[in-house]
Amino acid sequence: MAFLSIFNNKLNSVNFLIYSFLIWNLIKLFLINSDPIIQVLNLLISIGIYFNIEDQKLEIKNKKRLSLLLGLACFSLVIIKSFALNSVEDKYYYFNLPLGIFAIILIIRPFREFFHLRSIFIISLLLPLRRLFFPIGNYFLHPLTKYFTWFVLSALGKNPIPNGQSLYIDETQILILRGCAGADNLFFVMAAIVIYMSIFRLRIKSNILLISFFSIIISFSVNIFRNSTIGLVASSKSYFKDSLYYFLHNSFGSLLFSFISLTLISLIYFKLLDKELNNE
């Protein structure tokens, strides 16, 4: 029981255990060189979990119970497995965070009280859900992305010619594959909304519908802007065109536009929240 007592003092609280695990998971994703988009999404999720528990002094309840032993065993396995994780080819890295949070909740609470900490577990599930959402989102977004990009470039006088998954501007071929459809951008925004709702919940249904609508429109529009910008850069005669194209097309360029979408949706979300609070 001496081992368990370290979780109940100020310096070695359950909160500290959670924070340490969040930091370890961030470090692990960096060490295995996972996609920067995944790393930033994981950071966003970790911040969401932090704000969910920052005002709570979590303590272990009823130390003589089965769920505590199962939680300790599960958490030990998670840590051991995370040490063995050394490549992005091992897709376990999507599940390390939710499994660890699940184990910690079992350590803190009996089975019947799992519901009280459901918000941090739901937030942690956003990481593996991204892997599920990515192919589905791209499947539906890809046709729209291609033709809206064609429309914008046409409106700018570039006369792009569609052919299969490509747009041709003069001699320049611009491939618009499913990875360019903007599913990552949309999921990044949706993840932020889920986190905001768990901390600063909107109460009015019309506002919830409005922020859902804007999350889709903004992320889609920003991605069309990104693809159109890539098309303009690729077909230009600029000396810096190759460097600009590489930046806009790789993960870091994608992150830039994801941050633009996140900034816009955050401004709208907190404007609606402020309006609700002022009307109470």
For each residue, the residues with C-beta under 8 A, 3 or more apart:
1: 4 5 63
2: 5
3: 6
4: 1 7 8 60 63 68
5: 1 2 8 9
6: 3 9 12
7: 4 12 13 14 17 59 60 107
8: 4 5 12 13 59 60
9: 5 6 12 13
10: 13
11: 16
12: 6 7 8 9 16 17
13: 7 8 9 10 16 17 57 58 59
14: 7 17 18 58 59 60 104 107 108
15: 18 19 53 54 56 57 58
16: 11 12 13 19 20
17: 7 12 13 14 20 21 104
18: 14 15 21 22 49 53 58 101 104 120
19: 15 16 22 23 50
20: 16 17 23 24
21: 17 18 24 25 100 101 104
22: 18 19 25 26 46 49 50 97
23: 19 20 26 27 46
24: 20 21 27 28 82
25: 21 22 28 29 42 46 82 96 97 100
26: 22 23 29 30 39 42 43 46
27: 23 24 30 31
28: 24 25 31 32 82 85 93 96
29: 25 26 32 34 38 39 42 93
30: 26 27 33 34 39
31: 27 28 86
32: 28 29 85 86 87 88 93
33: 30 88
34: 29 30 38 39 88 93
35: 38 39 88 251
36: 39 40 251 252 255
37: 40 41 184 188 251 254 255 258
38: 29 34 35 41 42 93 127 130
39: 26 29 30 34 35 36 42 43
40: 36 37 43 44 188 255 258
41: 37 38 44 45 126 127 130 187 188 191
42: 25 26 29 38 39 45 46 97 127
43: 26 39 40 46 47
44: 40 41 47 48 188 191 192 195
45: 41 42 48 49 97 123 124 126 127 191 195
46: 22 23 25 26 42 43 49 50 97
47: 43 44 50 51 195
48: 44 45 51 52 123 194 195 198 199
49: 18 22 45 46 52 53 101 120 123 124
50: 19 22 46 47 53 54
51: 47 48 54 195 199
52: 48 49 119 120 123 198 199
53: 15 18 49 50 56 58 120
54: 15 50 51
55:
56: 15 53
57: 13 15
58: 13 14 15 18 53 108
59: 7 8 13 14 108
60: 4 7 8 14 63 68 107 108
61: 108 109 110 113
62: 65 68 110
63: 1 4 60 68
64: 68
65: 62 68 69 110
66: 69 70
67: 70 71 106 107 109 110 111
68: 4 60 62 63 64 65 71 72 106 107
69: 65 66 72 73
70: 66 67 73 74 106
71: 67 68 74 75 103 104 105 106 107 108
72: 68 69 75 76 103 107
73: 69 70 76 77
74: 70 71 77 78 99 102 103 106
75: 71 72 78 79 100 103 104 107
76: 72 73 79 80
77: 73 74 80 81
78: 74 75 81 82 96 99 100 103
79: 75 76 82 83 100
80: 76 77 83 84
81: 77 78 84 85 92 96
82: 24 25 28 78 79 85 96 100
83: 79 80
84: 80 81
85: 28 32 81 82 90 92 93 96
86: 31 32 90
87: 32 90
88: 32 33 34 35 93
89:
90: 85 86 87 93
91: 94 95 131
92: 81 85 95 96
93: 28 29 32 34 38 85 88 90 96
94: 91 127 128 130 131
95: 91 92 98 99 127 128
96: 25 28 78 81 82 85 92 93 99 100
97: 22 25 42 45 46 100 101 124 127
98: 95 101 102 121 124 125 127 128
99: 74 78 95 96 102 103
100: 21 25 75 78 79 82 96 97 103 104 124
101: 18 21 49 97 98 104 105 120 121 124
102: 74 98 99 105 106 121 124
103: 71 72 74 75 78 99 100 106 107
104: 14 17 18 21 71 75 100 101 107 108
105: 71 101 102 108 109 114 117 120 121
106: 67 68 70 71 74 102 103 109 111 114
107: 7 14 60 67 68 71 72 75 103 104
108: 14 58 59 60 61 71 104 105 117
109: 61 67 105 106 113 114 116 117
110: 61 62 65 67 113 114
111: 67 106 114
112: 115
113: 61 109 110 116 117
114: 105 106 109 110 111 117 118 121
115: 112 118
116: 109 113
117: 105 108 109 113 114 120 121
118: 114 115 121 122
119: 52 122 123 198
120: 18 49 52 53 101 105 117 123 124
121: 98 101 102 105 114 117 118 124 125
122: 118 119 125 126 194 198
123: 45 48 49 52 119 120 126 194 195 198
124: 45 49 97 98 100 101 102 120 121 127
125: 98 121 122 128 129
126: 41 45 122 123 129 130 191 194 195
127: 38 41 42 45 94 95 97 98 124 130 131
128: 94 95 98 125 131 132
129: 125 126 132 133 187
130: 38 41 94 126 127 133 134 184 187 191
131: 91 94 127 128 134
132: 128 129 135 136
133: 129 130 136 137 183 187
134: 130 131 137 138 183 184 187
135: 132 138 139 178 183
136: 132 133 139 140 183
137: 133 134 140 141 181 182 183 186 187
138: 134 135 141 142 178 179 181 183
139: 135 136 142 178
140: 136 137 143 144
141: 137 138 144 145 181 182 183 186 220 223
142: 138 139 145 146 176 177 178 180 181
143: 140 146 147
144: 140 141 147 148 181 220
145: 141 142 148 149 176 180 181 182 220 223 224 227
146: 142 143 149 150 162 165 167 176
147: 143 144 150 151 162
148: 144 145 151 152 220 224
149: 145 146 152 153 160 167 176 224 227 228 231
150: 146 147 153 154 160 162 167
151: 147 148 154 155
152: 148 149 155 156 224 225 228
153: 149 150 156 158 160 167 169 228 231 232
154: 150 151 157 158 159 160
155: 151 152
156: 152 153 228 232
157: 154
158: 153 154 169 231 232 235
159: 154 169
160: 149 150 153 154 167 168 169 174 231
161: 167 168 169
162: 146 147 150 166 167 168
163: 166 167 168
164:
165: 146 175 176 177
166: 162 163 173 174 175 176
167: 146 149 150 153 160 161 162 163 173 174 176 231
168: 160 161 162 163 171 172 173 174
169: 153 158 159 160 161 172 174 231 234 235
170: 235
171: 168
172: 168 169 234 235
173: 166 167 168
174: 160 166 167 168 169 230 231 234 235
175: 165 166 180
176: 142 145 146 149 165 166 167 180 181 227
177: 142 165 180
178: 135 138 139 142 181
179: 138
180: 142 145 175 176 177 223 227
181: 137 138 141 142 144 145 176 178 223
182: 137 141 145 185 186 219 220 222 223 224 226
183: 133 134 135 136 137 138 141 186 187
184: 37 130 134 187 188 254 258
185: 182 188 189 219 222 223 254 257 258 261
186: 137 141 182 183 189 190 215 216 219 220 223
187: 41 129 130 133 134 137 183 184 190 191
188: 37 40 41 44 184 185 191 192 219 258 261 262
189: 185 186 192 193 215 218 219 258 261 262 265
190: 186 187 193 194 215
191: 41 44 45 126 130 187 188 194 195
192: 44 188 189 195 196 262 265 266
193: 189 190 196 197 211 212 215 265 269
194: 48 122 123 126 190 191 197 198
195: 44 45 47 48 51 123 126 191 192 198 199
196: 192 193 199 200 266 269
197: 193 194 200 201 202 208
198: 48 52 119 122 123 194 195 201
199: 48 51 52 195 196
200: 196 197 270 273
201: 197 198
202: 197 207 208 211 269 272 273 276
203: 207 276
204: 207 208 272 276
205: 208 209
206: 209 210
207: 202 203 204 210 211 272 275 276
208: 197 202 204 205 211 212
209: 205 206 212 213
210: 206 207 213 214 272
211: 193 202 207 208 214 215 265 268 269 272
212: 193 208 209 215 216
213: 209 210 216 217
214: 210 211 217 218 265 268
215: 186 189 190 193 211 212 218 219 265
216: 186 212 213 219 220
217: 213 214 220 221
218: 189 214 215 221 222 261 264 265 268
219: 182 185 186 188 189 215 216 222 223 261 265
220: 141 144 145 148 182 186 216 217 223 224
221: 217 218 224 225
222: 182 185 218 219 225 226 257 260 261 264
223: 141 145 180 181 182 185 186 219 220 226 227 257
224: 145 148 149 152 182 220 221 227 228
225: 152 221 222 228 229 257
226: 182 222 223 229 230 248 253 254 257
227: 145 149 176 180 223 224 230 231
228: 149 152 153 156 224 225 231 232
229: 225 226 232 233 248
230: 174 226 227 233 234 245 248 249
231: 149 153 158 160 167 169 174 227 228 234 235
232: 153 156 158 228 229 235 236
233: 229 230 236 238 241 244 245 248
234: 169 172 174 230 231 241 245
235: 158 169 170 172 174 231 232
236: 232 233 241
237: 241
238: 233 241 244
239:
240: 243 244
241: 233 234 236 237 238 244 245
242: 245 246
243: 240 246 247
244: 233 238 240 241 247 248
245: 230 233 234 241 242 248 249
246: 242 243 249 250
247: 243 244 250 252 253
248: 226 229 230 233 244 245 253
249: 230 245 246 253
250: 246 247 253 254
251: 35 36 37 254 255
252: 36 247 255 256
253: 226 247 248 249 250 256 257
254: 37 184 185 226 250 251 257 258
255: 36 37 40 251 252 258 259
256: 252 253 259 260
257: 185 222 223 225 226 253 254 260 261
258: 37 40 184 185 188 189 254 255 261 262
259: 255 256 262 263
260: 222 256 257 263 264
261: 185 188 189 218 219 222 257 258 264 265
262: 188 189 192 258 259 265 266
263: 259 260 266 267
264: 218 222 260 261 267 268
265: 189 192 193 211 214 215 218 219 261 262 268 269
266: 192 196 262 263 269 270
267: 263 264 270 271
268: 211 214 218 264 265 271 272
269: 193 196 202 211 265 266 272 273
270: 200 266 267 273 274
271: 267 268 274 275
272: 202 204 207 210 211 268 269 275 276
273: 200 202 269 270 276 277
274: 270 271 277 278
275: 207 271 272 278 279
276: 202 203 204 207 272 273 279 280
277: 273 274 280
278: 274 275
279: 275 276
280: 276 277
